[in-house]
């Protein structure tokens, strides 16, 4: 057995042993439950199809917290309203496996990580395909071009399209087909026309919004009074005024210095050089703040995944009170075992 | 010193990964078992979000756009929970939309967690409605500036929007006294500011909860174009503390429901991770300067 294979074998064996121990102590782990809910709806009579009024019923299974199952079992061990859910439990274990598989890349690249990566890409592509068909093509394109079919079979409440919508969607369909010409062995150049249309429309939309929302509004927001008196009940307060004035001054100085740094037509010497160096400091502080916020975001995501492993899967903690007393026994038992 | 520098220079980065995992997992275990969270002092940006919702009269329609997916749920779901919690407690009408395909699922999850669980008197279609996802990014924003129902003709469950009581009096986005976007990227808060807030000439008031990556990009818009902002999990924790404080009984006889403490619980791992990072930065600098000094000594 090669070195890496032996290492992985040891890691997997340790995980299996720990899981075995964990499953056998405390209240167990990694189980999901669902509640049976009987639903019914009254369907009115339809004179057009001569269908009488009737009641239709169906059963739904809704995921519930384990404590609801424990309470139901304590009240009546024979009850079937709340039951163990195989599908949700398998989903939970798949989630835990893929979380660990992705984390395993931090040790080194491996087949588990590549499997998780491939599954994420595959599922995402499939999901996008389904959403694109049912939420975009069906209501917008087919809903405009064949509204009676869509209303009869898919979306009964979809309003009838206006003539303008039908024309616009026909145009969109033609552009969409032309875009697919890129895949044709000959005539790929035809796809450049819809591409040019998309780029033109996007540029047109963006230039106006950037001028309105960024250039003009942000320039206006930069014109701040360097002395900004802060009044409370008509009386100027000294320290709030000092802080507000300082904040405004820092903004104005920062903008001017950063602009100076990016102004290359003049040598960065003397006053210009000092302003440019101040601008660099502002930029570095900005990058530092951005880095800090990014770290905070990534740690929050890591914490969420570890919470999932500890809470939903291993049942070591129960911060949201999903399982009540079982968790304390689980955590303490596991810690004692360690 | 030389030994320390030698160790740091040859340190396998996987030890740092392990240390980070422990720095995050340790506080999670401790907070998970004890239930204690760190105290939070709300910043003006978080307080502004709270005040923007609080200042509206009960029954005001609020547009909530869920522009994120489960990948950012660790940061943004606690914000979504608290925002919906405050809106529901104040009796506002909540109109949910999503410009990200996975948004509607997260909307349903939040509705189930907050409204259906703790506010069962609120009726779907009357007090709140999920209008689902619409593709088109900025195009959707441009359309709802003039005709909201053109972009969202039906609810997520397929009912015509014109028949939904919650949508009474809503013709365009400026009919909402407040727009809330929970944003993870594109399209998100930046596009809402550029295409809706700016284009409406200031008629549309907006607050946002955004990821840490987006926060520095959005700060320049606050407070002129953005009325309030929850930046990353820290902003979520501050806002969560504000909402819990305002909704707690006057005599503080009951602790908040643990499901409304999610962001504050995640500040424990933040503390652990940040302490480790500060320590590593200091150690890294010591190693760097020590190595440079040794090199300079050897050269001379």
HADDOCK unambig.tbl for C-alpha pairs under 7 A between the chains (distance, minus, plus):
assign (segid A and resid 106 and name CA) (segid B and resid 14 and name CA) 6.85 0.50 0.50
assign (segid A and resid 107 and name CA) (segid B and resid 14 and name CA) 6.38 0.50 0.50
assign (segid A and resid 131 and name CA) (segid B and resid 101 and name CA) 6.82 0.50 0.50
assign (segid A and resid 135 and name CA) (segid B and resid 134 and name CA) 6.99 0.50 0.50
assign (segid A and resid 136 and name CA) (segid B and resid 135 and name CA) 6.47 0.50 0.50
assign (segid A and resid 155 and name CA) (segid B and resid 158 and name CA) 6.21 0.50 0.50
assign (segid A and resid 157 and name CA) (segid B and resid 154 and name CA) 6.93 0.50 0.50
assign (segid A and resid 157 and name CA) (segid B and resid 158 and name CA) 6.22 0.50 0.50
assign (segid A and resid 157 and name CA) (segid B and resid 159 and name CA) 5.47 0.50 0.50
assign (segid A and resid 157 and name CA) (segid B and resid 160 and name CA) 5.01 0.50 0.50
assign (segid A and resid 158 and name CA) (segid B and resid 153 and name CA) 6.84 0.50 0.50
assign (segid A and resid 158 and name CA) (segid B and resid 154 and name CA) 6.56 0.50 0.50
assign (segid A and resid 158 and name CA) (segid B and resid 160 and name CA) 6.46 0.50 0.50
assign (segid A and resid 209 and name CA) (segid B and resid 194 and name CA) 5.15 0.50 0.50
assign (segid A and resid 209 and name CA) (segid B and resid 195 and name CA) 5.68 0.50 0.50
assign (segid A and resid 210 and name CA) (segid B and resid 194 and name CA) 6.48 0.50 0.50
assign (segid A and resid 212 and name CA) (segid B and resid 198 and name CA) 6.18 0.50 0.50
assign (segid A and resid 213 and name CA) (segid B and resid 193 and name CA) 6.64 0.50 0.50
assign (segid A and resid 213 and name CA) (segid B and resid 194 and name CA) 4.52 0.50 0.50
assign (segid A and resid 213 and name CA) (segid B and resid 198 and name CA) 5.19 0.50 0.50
assign (segid A and resid 221 and name CA) (segid B and resid 224 and name CA) 6.83 0.50 0.50
assign (segid A and resid 290 and name CA) (segid B and resid 213 and name CA) 6.74 0.50 0.50
assign (segid A and resid 290 and name CA) (segid B and resid 216 and name CA) 5.71 0.50 0.50
assign (segid A and resid 293 and name CA) (segid B and resid 212 and name CA) 4.54 0.50 0.50
assign (segid A and resid 293 and name CA) (segid B and resid 213 and name CA) 5.94 0.50 0.50
assign (segid A and resid 294 and name CA) (segid B and resid 212 and name CA) 5.21 0.50 0.50
assign (segid A and resid 294 and name CA) (segid B and resid 213 and name CA) 4.79 0.50 0.50
assign (segid A and resid 296 and name CA) (segid B and resid 212 and name CA) 6.32 0.50 0.50
assign (segid A and resid 296 and name CA) (segid B and resid 270 and name CA) 6.79 0.50 0.50
assign (segid A and resid 297 and name CA) (segid B and resid 75 and name CA) 6.64 0.50 0.50
assign (segid A and resid 297 and name CA) (segid B and resid 211 and name CA) 6.37 0.50 0.50
assign (segid A and resid 297 and name CA) (segid B and resid 212 and name CA) 4.78 0.50 0.50
assign (segid A and resid 297 and name CA) (segid B and resid 213 and name CA) 6.74 0.50 0.50
assign (segid A and resid 297 and name CA) (segid B and resid 232 and name CA) 6.22 0.50 0.50
assign (segid A and resid 297 and name CA) (segid B and resid 233 and name CA) 6.99 0.50 0.50
assign (segid A and resid 299 and name CA) (segid B and resid 270 and name CA) 6.40 0.50 0.50
assign (segid A and resid 300 and name CA) (segid B and resid 74 and name CA) 5.80 0.50 0.50
assign (segid A and resid 300 and name CA) (segid B and resid 75 and name CA) 5.86 0.50 0.50
assign (segid A and resid 300 and name CA) (segid B and resid 233 and name CA) 6.73 0.50 0.50
assign (segid A and resid 300 and name CA) (segid B and resid 266 and name CA) 6.63 0.50 0.50
assign (segid A and resid 301 and name CA) (segid B and resid 74 and name CA) 4.85 0.50 0.50
assign (segid A and resid 301 and name CA) (segid B and resid 75 and name CA) 6.57 0.50 0.50
assign (segid A and resid 303 and name CA) (segid B and resid 24 and name CA) 6.32 0.50 0.50
assign (segid A and resid 303 and name CA) (segid B and resid 266 and name CA) 6.74 0.50 0.50
assign (segid A and resid 303 and name CA) (segid B and resid 269 and name CA) 6.52 0.50 0.50
assign (segid A and resid 304 and name CA) (segid B and resid 74 and name CA) 5.06 0.50 0.50
assign (segid A and resid 306 and name CA) (segid B and resid 25 and name CA) 6.63 0.50 0.50
assign (segid A and resid 307 and name CA) (segid B and resid 28 and name CA) 6.86 0.50 0.50
assign (segid A and resid 317 and name CA) (segid B and resid 29 and name CA) 6.57 0.50 0.50
assign (segid A and resid 317 and name CA) (segid B and resid 32 and name CA) 5.04 0.50 0.50
assign (segid A and resid 317 and name CA) (segid B and resid 33 and name CA) 5.78 0.50 0.50
assign (segid A and resid 318 and name CA) (segid B and resid 32 and name CA) 6.03 0.50 0.50
assign (segid A and resid 319 and name CA) (segid B and resid 32 and name CA) 4.87 0.50 0.50
assign (segid A and resid 319 and name CA) (segid B and resid 35 and name CA) 6.34 0.50 0.50
assign (segid A and resid 319 and name CA) (segid B and resid 258 and name CA) 6.45 0.50 0.50
assign (segid A and resid 320 and name CA) (segid B and resid 258 and name CA) 4.82 0.50 0.50
assign (segid A and resid 320 and name CA) (segid B and resid 259 and name CA) 5.24 0.50 0.50
